[in-house]
Amino acid sequence: MSAKVITITREFGSGGRTIGRKVAEALGYSFYDWNLVDKIATETGFAKEFIEENGEEQGRFSAVFTSSSFGFNLNEQLFEAQSRVVLNLAEQGNCVIVGRCADYLLRNDPNTMSCFIYANHDARKNRVINEYGETDVPIEKRLKDKDKRRKAHYEYFTSRKWGKSFYYDLCIDTGRIPIDTAVDVIVEAAKNYTPGLRNTDGD
């Protein structure tokens, strides 16, 4: 038995995206991250820039496009369409999905294994600088703002506390555990995963 779908929820700078890609490669699964933007754009008709800014975070467009003259909440429309895409991919199986509240959307799917990737502040700071480079915005502010927007988006649409270990099958600290080791742990866990309904008493 094995997990047919693996979701990766992650702190900014924890290496979650890299881990997800490597896990997918190791298992021969499809990998969905930024490539979901095109699928969601086709589904919604929204501009890619809007999806990129608001698909996982409370982005800079949120205040401007919260509602239209017809009273529709565009962020909620985006979330609903994005959810349909995620659920459809999960139905096809054999995939790794990063972010997009996939852990919440698939909480009742017995074939989904959910992972949360985190790290201490210094480890995340160093990884962001090494992988993305420095910008005019101080690294401390980048970390704080990114996590704040990601947390706000997740908690608004799921009514869950972001990063609470109770909701995940695996929580891995990449400040202490190397990326490749984390990949090995997830791959081994996925191969030996026993499908079943997750305890949701904490919802």
Buried (B, 14 or more C-beta within 10 A) or exposed (E): EBBBBBBBBBBBBBBBBBBBBBBBEBBEBBBBBEEBBEBBBEBBEBEEEBBBBBBBBBBEBBEEBEEEEEEEEBBEBBBEBBBBBBEEBBEEBBBBBBBBBBBBBBBEBEBBBBBBBBBEEEBBBBBBBEEEEEEEEEBEEBBEEBBEBBBBBBBBBBEBEBBEEEBBBBBBBBBEBEBEEBBBBBBEBBEEBEEEEBEEEEE
